[in-house]
Amino acid sequence: MCISAKCWRRIKICIVVLIVVGAIVGFTAWYKFFRVVEQPPFASDEMRFKYMSLGAENDRGLPYYVWLVLPRVFPDLLPGPGGYASFGFAWEPGQEMPSGFALKTVGFPRVTNNCALCHTSRYRTEEDGETHFVTAGPSHTANVQAYIRFLSAAAKDPRFNADSLMPEIELVSSDKYGHGGLSWLDRKIYRYLIIPLVKQRLAQQEDQFKWMNRAHDITPDWGVGRDDPMNLTKYFMTTVKLDNSTGQADFPSVWNLGIRDGQSMNFGGETPAQRSVIIDSALGLGAPADQASQDRFAWIETFLRKLPPPKFPYAIDPALAATGKPLWTQHCASCHESGSKRIGTVIDISEIKTDDNRLITWTQEAADMANAAVKKLGIERKNMVKTNGYAAEPLDGVWLRAPYLHNGSVPNMDDLLKPAPQRTKVFYRGYDVYDPVKLGFITDGAEAKRVGFRLDTGERGNGNGGHEYGTGLSPEERKALIEYLKTL
């Protein structure tokens, strides 16, 4: 049967219409879900470190507006008043989000985390003083575990639905952009696609973190300024079966890496190269294994190698510090002075005798699996290993690295230089007012208790024993050594 010229014209018109409609639908889908808008240039390298995207938007990105309104919808699930500030993040005045949070548009604005979440310090020199922020310092006030638990609890809550979230989203988007906020199409996308998908994703995330939510006697809370780094690596990068290990550890400082050539950046020396630690940390935050990520890893390492440690912000007694220098040479320098024989090496647990739970979390099997997983991604880095001790680190900027020991179980340097039985058994960590005499943060008193996390050194993984170097000093000698440490 022949098709008339008129029918052919109709068919051609229909084909053209379908192509045009398909192109419009395809372009809209690309624009709303996959279009990448690069972050604008940062004012400084420090700002870039604190707010740059690691490219994790597809895997870990939370829609900005959903993230923004969660504290409004679920204030009862927060650890305290103040929205996201209640998690103790380093939030600088004038910034839209805390340090360690990156905002980037991939289709729609998305929020991810970067290295600065765990590596930005804040402190005050007095109760009513200005808050100072230190890039690449330990985030000793940040409660990352509470933040993870908040997201999971919100996703499980019956209020996590479009009817509850959309009025708040429309309100904040209108405040930001005016003209009614989100477009009609965007409102439909958020209501019927984005919000249900976020709820599903966060439920999956809770399953990934079940190991950290077991009974308190098995897995004590990390608290502020800490995580469980080797178990995080183990359960996210390998298929090692769940065990009962726990390994709370402080967020370390990562400034001045140039003096650590050939040394690890982690407490146990499990990753014997700076670049390897950066790679594994970024992968843990969802960074993809592509060339752009490799370039970011290289930039982060270069930036941190040159970043100087922060200077002690109070006056130093030069005569007393000079008295303390020979004590440093006698009791500390062989392990902690740059160029010394033991600097950067792992001191066996039989000698150092600090809490060994963190060591137990990591196994050779886990190291082998993690190495294989990274290699499968096409990334070359020095392999992780199993060690049996803790690394002797340089003590540059040591004043800001309190509490001390790998698990932050000793509140200040004055305590660390005392025999273990005399050290504080229970204290509150996370208060940001500094004590220049004891060389650490204030850990007792009403305000420290109000804002801090109660650390009991009798709980599993929180032991404060070991590292009994210089513990035989007299009170006067201890004071002189502490004065010298302020100069590092």
C-alpha positions, 0 to 999 in steps of 0.5 A: 500500500502506498503512503500518500505525500500528505501522510508522509508530511504528517509522519515527518512532522511527528518525527520532528516534534518527537525529536524536539520534545525529546531534546527539550526533555533531555536538555531539561534532565541534564540541566536539572540533574547533571549540569556542572557549575564549577565553584567560583575562585576562592579568595585564598588557598586557605579558603579553598582548603576549607570550602573546596569540593572534592567532586563527591556530589554524585555519590555523597551530595546532599541537596543544599535546600534539604540540608539547610532546612533539616535543623528547622524541621527537626530541632528536637534531634539536634544535640542542642540549640543553634542548628548546625552550630550545635555540632561544634563545627568551626563556623567563621563569621560571614560564611554560609556554611561551616568549614569543611562543607562545600557547596557546588551545583551539579544539576541543583546545589549540593552540599558535601564535606572535605578535609577541613571538617576534621582539620580546622581548629577554633579557640578563644584566649579568654571567655569573652574574647574573639574566636580564632580559626586555624586552618589544618588544625585539629577540629577539637570541638566538632562532633562528627558522629552526632552529625551523622546520627542526626542525618540518620535520625531525621531520615527515619522520622515520619516528618521527613516528607515533602509536606514537612520539608517543602514549606521550609524549602520554599521559605529559605529559597525565597529568602535567598533568591527572592521572586518566590524562590524555586520555580514551579518545576523545581518545586515538583522535582524536590517534592516528588524526586529529590526528597524521597531519594534523599530519605532513601540515601540516608537510610542506606548511610545508616546501615553503613554506620551500624557498627558505630551504634552498638552497645556503649560498652562495645563502642563508646561514643567518639565524642567531640574532636575524634572519630574511629579512623581505622574502623572507618577505613576498614568498613568502608574500603574492605569486606572484613567482617564486623568485629568488636574492636573500637579505636577512638582517635583525635583529629590530628593537625595536618599543617607544615607537612614539609617537615614530615617527608617520609613520615605518615600522617596518622597516629599508628603509621598505618599509611606510610606516605602523606599523599596516601593519607590524603587519597584515602581520606578523600575517597572516604568522603566520596571523592571519585577516582578520576584525574580531577581528583588526582589534581586535587590530592596533589594541590592539598598536599602542596598546600599543607606542606607549606602551611606554617603551624600557628604561633602561641597566642600569649606572651612567652617568658624567654628566660623560662623557655631557655631553662626548659630547652635542655629538659626538651633535649633530655626527655623529648627531642630523641622522638619529637625533634625534626632530624632525630633518629626516632622522629616519624618512626613507630614506637612499639606498644610494649615501650610506649604503653598507651591505649592499644585499642586503636591498634587492635582495630587494624589488621593485615587482612584489612590493609591488604583489602584496602590496598587492593580496593584502591588499586582497582580504582586505578589509583597508585599510592603507597600501600597501607600496613599493619603496625604495632605501636604509635608514630613519634610526631614532630610537635610543631604547634603542639599548644593547639593539639590538646587534648593529648595522646592519640585518643585525646585522653589527657587534657593538657601538657601539665597532666601529660608530664605527670605519672599516669596514675596522677592524670585526670580521670574524667574531664570535659573536652570540646570547650574552646577557651584556652588555658596557657598555663597548663597548655591545653583547653579548659576542661572543667567548670560550668561552661566546659560541662555545658558545651563539652563531651564527658570523657571517662578514661576508664571506658574502652579505648579512652585509656590515659596511661603510657607515654611516661617520658619526663614524668619525673620532673619537679613542678618547676622543671615541668613549668619550664619545659611547658614554656619551651613547648610554647615556642615550637 
